[in-house]
Amino acid sequence: MSQRLHNTEGWEDDKGQEQSRPAPLQQISAATAMSATRMPAPGLPAAPATGSADTETSADTETSAGVQSPKQNLYYKVPMSRGHIRLLQLLPSENEDAAIHCRLFCTRLDSKGTRPYEALSYVWGSEAKPCSISINGCDLPVGENLHAALLHLRDHSIERTIWIDAICINQDDEEEKGHQVQSMAKIYAKASRVIVWLGEEAAGSDQALEEIRIAAKRDQAPEEIRIAAELSTRRLDNKAGILTLLQRPWFQRIWVLQEVAAARHILIKCGSAEVDGFAFCSGLKALNLSNELPADLRAQILSVTYLIRGAIFRPKYATSQSDNFSLNIRPLSELIEMYHTRKATKRLDKVYALLGMSSDNPTAAGLFADYKISWKQLFKKLIHVVLSELVSVNGLSDDKEIAVIEGKGCILGEVSSVKRNAIWEDRQDMAITWRNAPSYICVKEAWGFCWTLPTTVKSVQKGDVVCLLQGASRPTILRPYNDHWAVIMIAVSPAGD
């Protein structure tokens, strides 16, 4: 029996009446929706040969490229080859209102002689670029949020070396952009510090960060000192300001996950106020405000603070020349299940932002950061990589995150119960009742009867079925409806897989 499947936009569950369970080894169509990512890029223009790891170019270098815009001229004078990145030197000024002047230079990413640098994590904001900074004598338009960040980061007396994606990558060169995006996990991992810029001070954000810092300090003190402090110190009361701070756009973006997941030292900065990343997470936990946030926002805050909190425990990554550097956090399919509702300017970035966190090396399957392809092409390739090459994929469009999947499969069992994990907030425990599973698959022995899986946007429910699609290496969790199946988890990694 063949059943046509579809799914609602944005991975929301379809509603309908369940029907009797289908027999094994039948024709199954399944619908799924996901969000975007990035891909590969061959070679970049070779940098001039030099005797050092860094290549700096003066502002008055003549070009033979004819008439160029200031932006084209800038990147022409600071070319890159594979294994290199550009770094920005933010020049000092005693006058806080003075124009921003910088130098851009090229350096090897993997060499031991790479200069120490910080990396900025921020939100681009509007596509409008009303501000301007001077780099190597060229005027470069930048957004308001980045301009404000640079003003706050600029020192009075010493220069500061920073990696900033909007400046250090030529955003008009799709080939360069794809190659650099493929290395972003490595770039943030090698940074001496990642600065999270939440934006300018507003709505009591200074007081909010201070209260979070004090809550962390109070929570980390010995119990007798903590009790005395609570009795003798006026408790700050800025709950509304903290909740407003947590609703800033930075917490909702998908790229920030990889940026803080790679970092070994994080500084949270909002206007002139700042707090260490670990203290920020500890303070939020001590204040226990998560239950006062909307469910979707609470999930976003928990996921990003979980990654920030782990920064101080991360070893110094031994980066290599390979483009396949990864943080090895989870399989790509699980990362997409967990984070596809986060925001990105381009749909492609909803996939590319997760490649550097993947534990299953999607590059080996041909999934790279490539900005020359369409969302339809990427989405189809993504489904084949995480599910199976044997399924057919239809119903794709460049403005939707929905696909109709058709293929043969075997129903192995049913979800008999689901509950939140007692230890980890981002995990769920599921009991599986195996039915109709062919003996040669040995699922009971290999996968067991209880799975602990990450909590995803579409929550698993009692009555969902476990299916193994033809050609797939991992099971899929489906929910049957009148005339279709809805994909709840596209590729599950149970114990013993």
Secondary structure, DSSP 8 states (H G I E B T S, - for coil): --------GGG------------TTEEEEEEE------------------SSSEEE--TT---SS-S--HHHHHHHHS---TTEEEEEEE---S-TTS--EEEEEEEESSSTT----EEEE-----S---EEEEETTEEEEE-HHHHHHHHHH--SSS-EEEE-HHHHS-TT-HHHHHHHHHTHHHHHHHSSEEEEEEES--TTHHHHHHHHHHHHHHHHS-HHHHHHHHHHS-----HHHHHHHTTSGGGGBSHHHHHHHH-SSEEEEETTEEEEHHHHHHHHHHHT-GGGS-HHHHHHHHHHHHHHHTGGG-------S-TT-----B-HHHHHHHHTTSB-SSTTHHHHHHHTTBSS-GGGGT----TTS-HHHHHHHHHHHHT-TTSEEE---TT---EEEEEEEEEEEEEEEEEE-SS-TTEEEEEEEE-S--GGG-HHHHH-SEEEEE--SS---TT-EEEEETT-SS-EEEEE-SS-EEEEESS---TT-
